[in-house]
Amino acid sequence: MSLFYRRSIQEMLSHCSYFLSKEQLETLVKNLNLENEKSLHAQWELAVLYALSASGLMEHEPDYKRKPDIRWTSRNSLHEFIADVRTVSDEGYEKENPREFYRRELYRQTKKAGLDPSFFRDEPGHAMEGNNFRDRKVKLLYPPVNEYKRLFNADFFNFIQRIKNNQPGYDEIRLQGGNFDVKVIYQVQQGSIRIGGGNISYTVPYSATRNPVFHALKDKANQLKRAEYQGVKGVILTDGGCQMLNNGFRSPTGETYTDEDIILRFLKGRKSISFVMTIFTKRENHLYSQLEPLRIRAKLFANPDADFLLPNTCKNALMEMPRFIPEPKLNGDNAARHLKQGWDGPEKGWYGGTKITSGSFMNKIYISSRSLAELLSQQISLEKFCEINNLNGDQGNILNLWLNQGLGISNVAFERHENQDDDHVVLTYEPDFSLKKYEMPKHGLRRLIYNLWQKLNYFRPKQK
């Protein structure tokens, strides 16, 4: 699934068509339809163009010998800036630390052996690369991916056989070699509780310069230098699955850096860049309430030593951007993972979920309209339709239960969700005596009413 809802992306495209050329639109649409990691940057670039156009005049890729992504001009034409957009991820860290590959392989090997993979976890050792206390990187001690059989060796398979033979509640093995050190643990868990693998975080920066944020800023600064433009220049970083962009954690020992530390380090003494802005998604967690929806958040870092200082008009336009960017569907990390694994596209849709309300005389169920359309067109099975809409509970299919209780459909409504990728068909169920046995009416109160109305000469049977 994409970062934003598909309907929102199309709406932004339509709006930006007023100031983008046909060729620029074709390039954006092509990249969006790639439905892979490259399309994530296209989504963010489109969102930035869309949001900034709300407060000023936009130009995409103006020709200054080297074309920046954006030229923004205030409506009174007094202030302007150019900027490049860069989507930052932890992909470099992931390549150096193939944790996900080895966890998938552990899952595959244990399942192939006929054991429950959820009872296994791995705990790799780690080393700190670098001699200086505050200029290091974490390296998980896995072997290179092309040498994975060194980990899944004869000792590992003897361990698996030992578990199959003895069926212990707990067992472990430590697998070591020239450049790897990994403990594999087997622990039987009760109920639905499962324990994942454990390792030190390798995406937390232990160096102010050897990290994806600093590398992205340095790269963009060098590109902007080649633009023949005298004025305010900036870099806008967007979240493509970069932990440090939305996590301001600093270790108690002071050996790690926050995004602010890294950006201020980059700006120090760099007069050509007037500002850096970060845009990311964040979900607020409240102790006594449900999770809040994902929101767009932003941080702006103005460079007080720049050759061209950032005017307040430009600051206001930049900080207003989160108000205009549509509600995200996923955070940057999950969007990147989904796109990497091919989980995006119109045929890989997002379903809006199910809601049921029950009352004394009436029940309502909100069903995904997308799943209903797919069921009627035979693109999905009835079993899949029930799974999508959570119709099968502990007592069986909820609609079957209502039908057996003599409840029939009394109303059908459609609930549209403009900024999401699915709508709801709302079915209202009420007692229907075409579906149930006759019942004794509530006699006492009705007899009293009848006698009263007779005295008033008011009661008449309904005419046909």
N, C-alpha and C positions, 0 to 999 in steps of 0.2 A: 504494500500500500504506500501511497505517496505521502509527502509531508503535509500537504494541504488537500482538502476535498477537491475532487475533480471538477465539480461545478464551480467552485471558487476560482480554480485555475483558469477555466474558460472565461469567467467573468472578468478576471484581470487582463487576460489577453484581449478581450473585446474593448476594454477601456483603453489599454495601451496602444491599440491600433490607431488612435487619433494622432499620436506623435511618433510612432515607429514607421520606418519605411517597409515596403512590401518584402524586401530582401531580409531585413532584420526580423520581421514577423515569421518568415519562413524558416529562418535559422532557429528561432526560439521554439517554434512548434515542432520542428524536426528533433531538437534535443529533448523536449518534453516527452515526445513519443518514443524515445529510445527505451524508456522504462527500465533504466539501469542507473548506476551511480552517477553518471554524467547528468542525468535528468534532474538530480537533486539540486545541483548548482543552478540549473536553468530555472527551477521553481523559486529559489531564493532570489536570483537576479530579477526575475519577473516581479516578485513581491516588493523588492526595493524600488524598482521603477514605478510600480503602481502607487506605492505609499508616498514617495517623494512628489509625484505629480499632483497630489492633493494640495500642496502648499506653494507650488511654483511651476516654472516652465521647465520641461524636461527635454534633454537631447541625449540620445543613446549613441555611443561611439563617435563623438565629434572628432574631426580630423585635425589633430595637432601633431602631425608626423607619426607619433605613436598614439593610437586611439584609446582613450580611457573609456570605461564602461558608462560613466555618467557625467553629464554637465547639467547642473541645476542652477537656475537663475530665479531670483525673487521676482515677484509680480511687478514691482516698481523698477526692476532692472538695475537696482543699486548694488546688489550683492550676488555673488555666484561662487561656485566651487566645482572642481572636477574630482572624481573618486573612482576607485576600482573596487569591485566586489570579489571577495574570495571566500569560498566555502571550505572550512577547515575540518579535518577529521583526525582520528587516531589511527589511521590506516598504517602509517609508518611504524607505530608502536606494535600494531597487530602482526605485521610481517616479521618483526624482530622477536616477537613472543607469540608463537602459534598455539596459544592456549585452546582456542575454540576447535582447531583441527584435532588436537589430541583428545579433547573431551568427546568429540564426535566419534573418533576412532575407538576410544574406550567403550562408548555406548555400543558401537557396532560389534566389537569383539565379544563383549559379555552377552549381548543378545544372541549372537551367533552360537555361543556355547550353551544356550538354553537357560541362562540365569537372568534375574531381574536387574536391568542396567541401573535402575534408580537406587539400588543398594550399594553402588560403587561410587567412589569419588577419588580424585587425584589431588595431591598436594606437592607441587613442584618446589624445589629449592630455588634460591635466587642469589645473584651476585650484583654488586654495585660497580658499574663500569666508570672509571674516572678516578683520579687521584685526589682532587680537591673536594672538601666536605660539601660545598654548595654548588658543585658543577659535576653532577654524576647522572647516570641513567640506570634504571632497574633492568636486569636481564634475567628472565625466568629460565631455569636450567632444564629446558627441553632439548632434545637433539634436533637438528635441522629436519624439516618436513621430509626431504628426500631420503632421510636416514631413519624413518619412523620405526623400521623393523628392529633397530637396535634397542628400542624401548619395549616393543612387543616381541620379546625374545623367548627363549626356552624357559627361563625363570618365570616369566609372566604366565605362560601357559601351564607350567607346573602348579603355580599358585591357583589358577582357575580350576584345574583338575582337583586340587586339594579341597577347594570349597565344594565342588560337586560331590566329592566322596564323603566329606565329614559334615557338611551342612552346618557350619558354626554360626553363632550369632555375630561374631566379630573376627576378622582376620586382616592382616596387612602384609605388604611386602615393600621393600625399598629397592628400587632399580637404579643402579648407578653405572656410569661409564666415564669415558674420558672427558666429555663435555655435557653430561646430563646427570640429574639427581632428582628422581621423582618417587614419591611414596604413593602407592595405590592401596586404598582402604576399602574393605568390604564390611558393611554394617547393616544388619537387618533392622528396618524401621517399621514401627507399628502405625497403622492408619494411613492417612494421606501425607504425613510429614516426611519430607525428604531433605537430605543434606547434600548441597552441591560441593564442588571442589573448593579448596582454599588456597589463596596465594596473596602475596603482597601486591598492592596495586602498581601496575607498571605504566599507567597513564597519568599518574600524578607527577608533575615536573619537579625533578631534583636539580634542574639546571635552568637558569634564566634564559639561556640562548639555545640549548639543544632540546628543542621542543617544537611541535607543529605550529603554535601561534607565532613564535618569533621567526621561524623559517618563512611562514606565509607573509608576514609583515615585511621582512627584508626583501623577499622576492618582489612584492608589489611596489615597494619604495624604489627599487632599481628600475622597474618598468615605468613608473610615473616620472622618473628623472628624464626619460627619453621623450616625454611629451613637451613640445615647445609651447609652454603655457606659463605665464607669469601671474600667479594668484594662489588662492587657497587650494591645497591638494589634500586628499584624505584616503584612507583605506577602510572599507566596511567589511568586517569578518562575520560570516554567518555559520551557523552550527550544522555541520554535516556528520555529527557524531564525535564531537571533541569534548571530553569531560571537563577540561579546565575552563571552557567558556562559560559554563553555568554552575561551576562549583568553586566558591571562594575559600575553600578550606586551606588552612595553613597548619602544618604539624606543630605540636607543642614544642618540639625540639628546634624549630626554625630551619629545618633542612629542606623544606619544600617551598614552592613559589605559587602565588595566585595569578590569575589572569591580569590583575591590576599591576602586580610586581613586574610581570614580563613586559606589558605594554609600556609602562613608564620607563623601564630600562631601554626599550627600543627607541622611544621618543627623545631620550636624553641626548642632547648634542646633535640631533638630526633635524636641521632647520628646514629641510625641504618638505616635510610632512606636517600639516597643520592640525590634523586630528586623526584619531582612530576610533571607530565605532564597532561594537560587537552586538549582534542580534541573535537571540536564542529563544528556545521555548522553556517554560518552567511551569511546574504544577505546584501550587501551594498546598501544603498538608496541614490540616488543623486537627488538634488532638481529639476534640469531641464532635467532629462533623465529618461528613463524607469528603472524598477527595474533590478538590476544585478542578474544573476543566483546565486543559493546557492553555497557557497564555503566551503571547509574544512579549519578551522583555528586551531591553536594550541598555547598554552603557556607552557613554560618550567620554572620550579622553581628549581634551584640547591641549595642544602643545604650546606652553607659554613662551618657548624659545624659538618658535617658527619664524621664518622670514615674513610670512603673511599670517596674521592672527585670524582665528575663526570669528566672524562677526556674530552678534547675538541673533540676527535674523536667520542665519544658517544654523546656529545651534538649535533654535526653536523648531525649525523645519525637520532637523534630524531627530530630535527627541519626540516629535509628534508622530513619527513613523509607526510605532506599535499600535496606535489607535486605528490605523487604516489597513494594516496587514490582516488578512482574514484569519479566523480561528484555525489553528493547526489541528490536524487529525492525529499526528504522531510527533514525538520529539525527534531531534536530528539523528540520534543513535539508532532508534528503531526504524526510522525511515530509510536510513542507509542500509541497514541489515535486510529489510524487505526488498529494496531495490536490487541489492547484491544477489539475493537468492531468487530473483525473478517473480516476486509476489505482487507486482503492480500491473495495471492494465485494466481496460474496461471489462474484460472477461473474468478478472480476479477481484470481484467487487467487495465492497464493505457493506455489511448488513447492519441495519439500524437497531437491532435488538428487539426484545419483546417486553411488553408491560401488561400486567393483568390487574384490573380493579374489580373488587367483589362487593356487592351490597345485599340488602335483604331481599330485594325483588329484581335486581338487575346486575349482570356481570358484563364487563367489557374486556376485550383483548385487542392489543395493538400488534399487528403482524407486519413484518417486513414486506413492503410492496414489491421490492426487487425479487425476493424469494418466491412470492406468489406468481409473478410474471414468469420466472424461470420454471416453476412447477407446471403452469398451464401450457408452456411451450415445450415441455418435456426435456428441458435442459438439465434439470435435477430430478431426483427421485422423491417420492413421498417421504421416504425415510430421512433423506437429507433435509427436506423442508421442515420436518418435525424437529430435527436436530438444530437447525438454524434458529427456529423460533421457540426452542425450549418447551415443546408441547408435552413431552413425555416425562412425567414426574413419578414420585414413589407410588401413586395410586393409578398409574397408567396415563393415557392420553387425556389431557384436561378437557378438550372439546368433546371427546367421547363420553367423559364423565358428565358433562353438562347436558349432553343429548339424552343420556339415560335418566337424568333427573327431570326430564321434560322441559328443558330450556331450549328455545329455538332462536334463530336470528331474527331480531325485530328491526334492526337498522344497520346499514352499512355506510360508513363515512370514509373520507380520504383526508389524511393529514400531511400536508406538504412541508418539507424542510429544505428551504432554498439553499442554505449554506452547508448542507451535508450531501452525502452520496446515496441516500436512501430515504424513502418516505414510509408512512404507515397506513395500512388499511385497518380501520377501527370497526370491529364487529361487536354489536350490542346483543346480548342474550337475555331474554325474558321468558317467564313461564308461558308455554304454548300448549293448549289442551288438544291440539292435533297430534301431540307427541306423548301425551300422558293420560292416565286414567282420570275419570271424573272425581272431583273432590267435594266433600260436604262444605257448602258456603258457610261463612261466619254468620250464623243464624240469628243470634240474640240481638245484636246491634242493628242488623238490617230489619228485623221485625219491628223494633221500636221506631225506626225511621219510617217504615211503611205505615204504621198506625198513625203517626203524627201527620204524615202527608195525606192520609185518607181523611182525617178530620179537616184538613185544609182544602180537601178536594183537589189536590195537586198532582197526585201520583198517576201517571199514565205509562203503559208499556211503550217501548220504542216501536215506531211504525216502520215497516219495511217498504 
